[in-house]
Amino acid sequence: MNMDHGKMDHGNMTHDHQEHEHDAQQHKSDEMSHMDMNHDGHKMDHDHMNMDHGSMAGMAGMGGMHMHMNHGDMKKRLWWSLGLLIPLLFVTPFMGVDLPFTLTFPGSNWVTALLATAMYVVGTKPFFSGAKGELQDKKPAMMSLISMGLLVTYWVSMYAFVANTFFGMDTMDYFFEFASLVVIMLLGHVIEMQATMAAGNATSELSKLTPETAHVKHGDSFMDMPASSLKPDMEVQVQAGESFPADGVVLSGSSQVNESLMTGESKPVKKEKDAKVIGGTINDDGTLLVRVTAVGDDSFLGHLKSTLSETEQSSSKAESLANKVAGWLFWVGLVSAVLALVVWTAISGFSQSFNMAVTTLIIACPHALGLAIPLVIQRTKAIAAKDGILIKKHGAVLQAKHLDYVLMDKTGTLTTGQFDVQKIDSKNNDEQNVLAVMAALENQSSHPLAKAIVKKANEEKASSKQAENVQTMKGFGVKGSVDGKEYAIVNGRYLDEQGIDYEKMDADGTVSYLIEGKEVVASIALGDSIKDSAADFVKQLHDRHITPVIVTGDGDQTAAKVAQILNIDEYKANVSPQDKIDIVKQYQQQGKVMMIGDGINDAPALAQADLSVAIGAGTDVAQASADAVLISKSLYKIIDLISLAHNANQKEIQNLWWGAGYNILAIPTAAGVFAGLGIMINPMIGAIVMSLSTLIVAGNAMLLHK
């Protein structure tokens, strides 16, 4: 791939080379630390695991919870409720019928009432709090529907307990239905919270990038202090191999710095006096004295953490639909029950009308609806994980079935992101000797281009040679003595200026020439190779009528070359991170957009896209901004994700119908609309129908496949 020529200083030598995609001008830390990377979502404090459930109104099956409830507390409520449910199963009838294992003994009815009351205290608070918030907003949804079911089943059961115990009546209770509703709803909520917590792991990973201690200057010496105690204007020493404890400016020293985690830039960046450094990046080979400029929330990592908090939660159309269905059922169930009570009291008396109203409300209980989406989410995540894709934001992944465009970064996404020897031309056809000589000259360098040559020599098992008197040819290359002969590795500009005749190598990538004296004996091309799976991936997109688009910081010539090789008609070159956001927005005006990338410069675009996939070998920041992470090396797995998303969407719609669709007939039937035809539903049948729908939803979710 041809790239614009520029200089790259790598340790003791420099090569003219083509610009890598992640141009340094696009990754200045002062620009990135203030970059606006907004994404629809809600904040989550992962340090304390506080969930703002008022902002979780779009979460499947759970509705809006206007309260703060951490994950640990919710799990405790689930375990306590489950512990109460187990003994309750043995002492309460199932839908009014004693099962073979039902224990009946003097006082068993008291045990049942006490266990149910304990569960009422322990397990219902999250739903009542959520319902309160929904009703205050005048938008009853899932929490209101659940709360209505809990109130009806518990208090009607307590009425039955009092009537049976103290007045000798034979009234049916619903303690089992109440207890199972509490446990199932808590389980569904914990599943949702667990999925959201897993999406927040990248935030904690960011904190691990900085060291625990820093070498802080005190007078003429240095003292180790916790990095968390650093303040602006403190001076710290960063030795070779250490990561920077905070953002800062170099006061003295010179070193190559690995900024790949932050910028996606594969090349080490030379840092000298007055150069800016980013906390969490790695100092490769020298010792630097740095003045701290930003710590905590004001630092580069601090801004990233804030950005991740805004991008780690998402809602989906299907999840919103679940709440809409719940809101609809709330009003239908409530109005139908009230009408049944009023109308049938006038017709048959209060006793029958009361039973009909209770049956109507029990049928409206959302056992199945509460699990309709969470079960599919968990099944989808499990299938994708086995296929090499980690789904972080399930809601966004559902967008995959509607995709119109797939925008792709080039380096690290369509290409390997690593320099390799692509081509060698040797006048005497002795490639082994050429590799051995060049590897000897480059052996002491830690630069990626030098490493690529040494790696190739090792792979080809070229004979080991030693270089002597290695010297830098500033701006041109390196020279030295190998086997008593004087060699140099130089660029084309050096040959032009020295008037040395040579045949320009026709190759994509960085081209260097090996000269012996004044004669060119070999040429070598190094560059970024296209991934093996890229061509098949692009073909599959075309087959699905999805338009692939390359969006890269590389020059037009390089982008065009890759686009031609992969049969991609549209590409955008020389783009900055902000440009990538704008390009995503432009395509979003025409349809649904997926963005695929691996570097921090891709993070804003990943957050903006309808669906985003980060390359697993890329930066944690990109992964945190994305909806899914491709762990597999094969891009084709993204096609599998699209297929899985389509099937998951269908399952969620099916489950919503199974979870609530039967109410279309069951609720009016329970309310006595068809009584004139002799069709009625008693409370026991209502409870059976409700339970069967739950089993159907669970089984249907397990049938999901890619």
N, C-alpha and C positions, 0 to 999 in steps of 0.2 A: 504494500500500500504506500503510495507516495504521500509524503507529508512535507509541510513547509520546513525549511531548514532553520536551525537555531542551535545555539551552543548549549552544551550540558557539561558542567564541571562535575566530575566524579572522582573525588579523592585527589590523587596526584596526577590525574590525566583528564583531558577533555576531548570529546568527539563532537563534531558537528553532526546533528541528527535531526530527524523530523520531530515535530511537536507531537507529544502523546496527547490522547484525547482530552485528558483532564488538565488543560492548560493552567499554568500557575496563576495567570491573571484571573482565572475564574474561581480561584480557591483562596483568595486572600482572607486571612482569618478575620480581619476587621469587617469585611463585607458579610462573611458567612455568619458571624456571631450576631448580626442584626437582621439577618434574612427573615422575611416573613414567610413562615411555613405553616399557614393556617389550614385546618382541615375540619370538616364538620365532625363534631364529636363532643365529648364531655370530659372534664378533668377528673383524674383519679389520683389520690395521694397514695402511692404504693409503699411509702415508708411506713405508714400506719394502717394501710389497707382500709381506709375509710371510703365507703361507696356512697355517693350521692344518689339515692334512689329516686329522688324527684327528677333527676335527669335521665333516668333509665326507663322512661315511659315507653320507649320503642322496643324494649327487650321482650323477646318472645315469651308469651304466656305469663309474664310477671307483672306487666302493667306499670303504672307510675307509683312509686313509693316515696312520699314526701317525708323522708326521715333519713337518719344516718345509722347504718347497721353494718358493722364490719363482717367480713367473711367468716372469721372464727366464731363470732356470736351466732350467726345464722346456722352454722354447722352444729353448734351445741344445741340449739333449739331443735334441729332435726333429730339428733341422736337421743335427746331426752324424750321427744315425742315418739320416736320409734320404740324406745324402751317402755313407754307407757302403753303403746299399741299392742305389743306382744301379749302381756297378761290380759289386756282387755279383750283380745280375740277369743280367749278361753272362757270368758264369763258373760259375754253379751251375745244375743242371737244374731245370726247373719240374715239381714233383711227380714227380721221377724220370725225366723225359723231356727230352732235349735239344731245345731250340727252334731255329729257323733262325738266330737271332742269338746262340746260346750259343757262347762261345769255349772251345775245348779246346786246351790247349797244355801242354808239359811244365811241371809245377809249378802248373797251374791249381787243382788240388785244395788245394794249400798256400795259394794266394791266397784261395780261398773260406773256408778254415778261419780264416785270420788276420783277414779282414774280419768274419766272424761273431763271432769272439772280441772284436774291438774293439767291435762293437755290443753284445755281452754286457756289457762293462765300462761302456760309455757309457749305454746305454738301459734297463737292467733295474733299476737301483737303486730308483727310485720304487716299482716294483711289489713287489719283494722286501721293502722296508721296510714297505709297506702290508700285505702278507701276514703279516709278523711280528706286526704289531699286531693283526690280525684273529685270528690263531691264539692270541695271548696272551689275547685277550678270549673265546676259545673260540666265535667267531662267524665262521667262514670265509665269505667272500663274493666280490666281484668280484676283489679283489687276489689272493686265494688261488687263484682259478680261473686268472687270467692267469699267475701265477707258476708254477703247475703246468704250464701249456702251454709256457711259456718253458723251464723246466727239462727237460721231456721232449724237446722238439724240438731244443734245443741239445746236450744231453749224448748223446742217441741219435745225433745227427748226428756228434758228435765220436767216438763209438764206431765209427760207419760209416767215418769218415775214417781212423782208426787201422787198422781191419780191412782196408780196401781198399788203403791205402798200404803197410802193412808186412807184411800176410799174404796179399795177392793175392785177397781175397774180393770178392764183388759184392753189397755191402750198400747198401740205399737210405738216403740221408740226407734231412734235412728242414731244411737251412739256409735255403731260400727261405721255408718256412712260419714258421720262427723269426724271420727278419728282417722279414717282412711283419707278423707279430704285434706286434713291438716298435714299428714305425712306426705302425701303425693304432691301437694302444692309447695311444701318446704323443699322436697327433693328437686322439683323442677327449678326452683329458685336457686338452690345451691349449684345445680348443674350450670345454670347461666352465669353465676358469679365465678365459678371455677374456670369457665372458658374465658371470661374477661380477665381474670387474674393471670392466666397463662399468657395473655397478650401483653402483659406489662413487664415481662421479664427483662426486656431490652433496656428498660429504664434503670434497673438495678445494675445491669451489666456496664452501663456508662460509668457508674461510680467506681467500678473496679479498674478502670483505665488509669486512674491516677494513683501514685504510690501512697502508702500509709504514712511515710515519713519523708521529710525534706531536709536537705543540708543548708541550713540558714546561716548567713554570715553574721558573726558577732565580733566586731573589731577586726583583728587579723586572722581569725580562725573561723571554723564552721561548726555548728552544733546541730545535731539531729533533733527535729521537732515534728509533732504530728502535722501532716499536710493540712488538716482541717483548721489548724490555728494560723495559717498564713494570712497576712494582710497586704494590701497594696503597698508598693514601694519597698517591701522587704527584698533583700537580695539572696538568691539561692544558687547553689552550685549543682549542676546536673552532669553527672559523669557518663562515660560511654556505656551504652546498654541500659541506661535508666530512662524512665518516662518522666516527662515534665509534670511537676505537681500542680501547676497553675499556668494561666496565660501570662505571657511576659514579653520583655524586650531584651535581646542579647546585649550585655555590657562588654563582654570580652570573650575571646575564644573563637574557634572555627570548627564546624562539624557538619556532617551530613545528618539530616533528620528524616525519619520515616513518618510521613503524615498520612499513610494510606488508610488508616482507620477513620480519619476525619474527613479526608478529601477524596479518597478513592484514587489518589495519584500514586502510581506504582513506582515512580522514580524517587529516590532520596532527594531532598531539597537542601541546598547548601545554606547554612546559617552562619552569619558573621555579625559583627557589631551593628546594632540598630535593627537587626532583623526581628520580626515578630515570631513568637512560638506559641503553640497551642497546648494547653494542659491535656495530658493523656497521650500525646505523640511521643515517639521514641527517639532518643538521641543515639545515633549509631556508633560513631567512632572517635569523637573528641570530647573535651570537657568545656562546658560553657558556664559563664556567670550570667545569671538572668535576674532582671528586676521585675518583680511581680506587678502586673497591671490590673488583673481582674481575678476574683475568686468567687466561689459560691454561685448564686443565681445570676451574677453579672458576667460570669465567665462563658466561654464558648460552650462548655459542657452544660452549664446551667441553663443557657438558652435552649440547648437541645432537649434537656429534660422537660422543660416547659412545653416545647413543641410536641414531644412524645405524649405527654399527658393529654394534649388536645386531639391527638390522632389515634389513640388506642381503643376508642369505643366507637361503635357505629350502629346504625339501625338499618333495617331493610324493609322493603315493601311488604313482604310476607309477615314480618314481625308486627308492623303497624296494622296490618289486616287482622292479626290475631286480637289486638286490642279493640279494633273496630267491631269485630264479631262479638267480643265479650261485652262491649258497651251495648250493642244491639240486643244481645240475650238478656242483659240486665233489665232493660226496659220492657222487653217482651214478656219475660218471666214475671216481673213485678206487676205489670198491668194485667196480665192474664190471671194471676193469682187473686188480685183484688177484685177483678170482675167476676171470677168464679165464686169468690166468697160472697159477694153481694147478690149476684143473680141466683145462685143455688140455695142461699139462705131463704130467699123468698119462695123458692120452689119446694125444697125438701128439708129445710131446717138447717140450723147451724152445724150440727154434728157432721152431716155429709159434706156440706160446703167447706167446712174446715179441712176435712181429709183431702178434698179435691184441690184446695189451695196449697196445702202442704205438698201434695204429689207434684203439682206444677212447679213449685220452687225447687224440689229435690231434683227433678229432671233437668232443671236449668243449672244445677251444680256443675262447675267446669272441671271435673276430674280429668277427663280426656283432653280438654282444650288446654289445660295447664301444662300438659306434657307433649302436646302436638308438635311444637317447634323445638324445645330443648332436646328431645330424643333424636330428632333428625340432625340437629347440630352436632351432637356427640358422635353419631354414626358417620356423618360426613367427615369430621375431623379425624376419626380413626382410619377410615379408608384412605384419605389423602396422606396421612402420615406414613402408612405402609407403602405408599406410592412415591415417597420422597418429597412431599409438600406439607409444610406446617401452616395450617390455617389459623390466622390470628383474629380476623374479623369476619365472622361468618356472614353477617348481613351484606357486606360489600361483595363477597364472593358470589352471592346470588346474581349479581349484575352480569356475571360471565355469560349467562344464556342470552343476553341482549347485545353482545358486543358488536360494534361496527368497525372499530379501529384498534390496532395494537401498536403503540408507540414504544420503540426500543432504543435504549442506549447502545452504543457500539462496543466500546472497550469493556471487557469483563462480562458482557451480556451475549453479544453475537460472536465476540472473539474471546480468546483465553485470558487476555489482560496481562500476559507475560511475554517478555521478549524471548524469541527463539531464533536460531540460525535457520533461515529459510532457503538460502542458496549459496553455494561456493563455486567460484570459477578459478581454476588454477592452470597456469600456462603449461606446466609440466605434468598436469593431471595427477599430481601427488597430493591429494587432499589431506591425507594423514599427516604428512610433514607440515603442510600449511597450518592445520589446526594446532599441531604441537607447538609451532613457533609462536603463533598468535596467543595461545593459551599461556605460554611462558611469559610473554610480555604483559598479559592482563591478569596474571594469577594473583597479584597482591591487591587488586582492586575489589571493592565491595559493590561496585556499580552494577545495575541490572544488565547493561550491554556486555560488560566484561564477564559477568557471571554466565551469561548465555553462551559466550564463546568457550569458556572453561567447561561448562556443562556438556556442550556438544563434543568437545575433545575427549571428555571422560566417557561419554556414551559410545563414541567411535573407537575407544581404547587407543587413541593416538599416543605414540611414545612420549614419555615424560621428558621434558627439557627444562633447563634452568636458564633464566635471563639475568644478565649482569648489566650494571650501569643504566638501569631504567630511568628515563627522564621524561618529563612532561614537555610537549611541544605546544605551548599555550595557544589555544584556539584551533589547533590542528590535529593533535593526537598524542602518541607516545612513541618513544624509540628506545632501543637497547641492543645489547649484544647477545646472540644465541649461537652456540657452537662456533664461536669465533667470528661470526659474520654479523654485520650491522644491519638491523632491520628497523622498520618503522610501520606503525599502523596509522594511517592518515585519512583525511577526507578529501573529496574531490577538489575543494578550494585550494588545498595545499598543492596538489598536483598542477592545478592551473597556474598558480602564482610562481611555481618553480619551473614551469615550462616542461614538465615531464609528460611525454606522450602516453596516453592510456585510452582504452576503450571503455566508455561509460557503461556501467552494468545496467541492464534493463531488468529492474526488479522493484517490487513493492517493499518498502521498508527502508531502514537506515543502511546505507552502503558505505563500507570502509574498504581501504585498499592496503595491502601488504606490499611494501617496497623493500628491495634489497639494493642498497646504494641509490642509484637513480633509475632503477628499473622496477616496474610494477610486475610482481610475480603472482599475485592472486587478488581477488576481490571477494567480499563477503557481504551478504544482505541479512540484516536482522530486523525482525518485526513481529507484529502481533498476528497470530494465526486465527482463522475463523474456526469456530467450534464445529466438530463433526456433525452435531445434531442440528445445526442452524438451518441448513438447506431444507431438510425434511420438515422442520418446524414451520418455516415460511410457506412451504407447499401446502401443509395442512390448513394454514390460515386462509390461503387462497381458496382451497376446496370448500371451506366453510363460509366463503364470501365475506371474510374479514380482511380489511385492508391493512397490511403491515407498513409501518413508517419508521425510518431510522431518524433518531434525534440525537445529534452528537456535537461535541465541542471541537471535533476535528475539522480540518479544512475541507472545502468542497470537493477537491480531487479525491481525497481519501474516502469520503462518504460515498461519492459516486461509484468508486471502484467496488466497494463492499456491496452497495446496492445492486450493481450489475451482476456480481458473482451470485448473489442470493435471489436474483429476479424480483427485486423490490423496486417499484416504480416511484415511490415518494420518499424523499429524504430531506432533512433539515440539517445544515452544517453550520459550524462556527457559532453555536448557540451557548449562551451562559445559563446558569441555573434559573435565573429569572425568566429568560427566554423560554426555557422548557415549560415553566408554569403557563406562560401565555400561549404557547403552542397547544398544550393540553386543553386549555380553555377554548381555543379556536376550534379544535376538533370536536369538543363536547357540544358545540352549537350545531353540529351535524349528526351526532349520534353518541352512543356509549363508547367510552374509551378505557382501554387497559394500558397501563404503563409498566414497563419492565426495566429495572436498573440495578446497579450495584454500589454506587458511590454516594457520598454525602451530597454531591452536586445534583444527584437524581432525587434526593429526599423530598424537596418541595413538589416536584412533579408527581412523585409517587403519592404524596398526600392529596394532591388535587384530583387525580384520576378517579373515575368511577370504580375501578378495580386496579389494584397494583400488586405486582409480584417482585420481590427482591431476590437477587441471586444469593444463595447461601454462602458463597465464598466471598461476598462483598462485605461492606461495613455494617456494624451493628446499627448504626444510625439509619441506613437505608432499610434494614430489616424492620426496625421499629416503626418506620413511616409507612410500611407496606401492609397490605391486607393479608398477604400470604408470603411464605419464604420457600424458595425452591432449593431444597437440600440436595436433590439429585443433580448429577452433572448433565443430564439430558434435558434440553429445552422442550423436547416432545412431551414431557410430563405435564407441561402447561396445557397442552391439548387435552390430556386426561382430566385436568382440573376443570376445564370448560365443560366437558361431558358430565363430570360428577356434579358440577353446579346445576346444570340443567336438570338432572335426575333428582337432585336434592330439592330443587324448587318445586318439582312436580309432587314429591312426597309431602312437602310441607302443605301444599294446597290440598292434597288428598286428606291429610291428617286434620286439617282445619274443618273439612267437610265431615269426616268421621267424628271429630270431637264435638261439633256443634250442629252439623246438618240434620241429624235425627230430630233435633228440637223443632224443626219446621213443622213436623207432624205431631211429635210427642207432646209439646207444650199445649197446643190447642186441644189435643185429644184429652190430656189430663184435666184441662179446664172445663171439659164437658161439651165442647162444641159439637161433637158427633154423638152425643148421648141419645139423640132422637133415632139414630141408626143402631142403637144398642152397643155402641163401641165406647168402652170406658177403660181407664187405667187406674188401678188401685196403687197405693204407696209402695207395696212390695214389688210390683211389676216395674214401677218407675225406678226403683233402686237397682233392679236387675239390669234394666236397659242402660242406666248410667254406668254401671260397672263393666258391662260388655263393651261399651264404646271405648273405655280406657284400655281394655285388652286389645282391641282392634288397632288402636293408635300405636300401641307399643309394638305389636307384631308387624305392622306396616312399616314402621321406622327401621326395623331390623332387616327388611327386604331391600333396603337401598343398596345400589351398586353403581359403579362408575360406568 
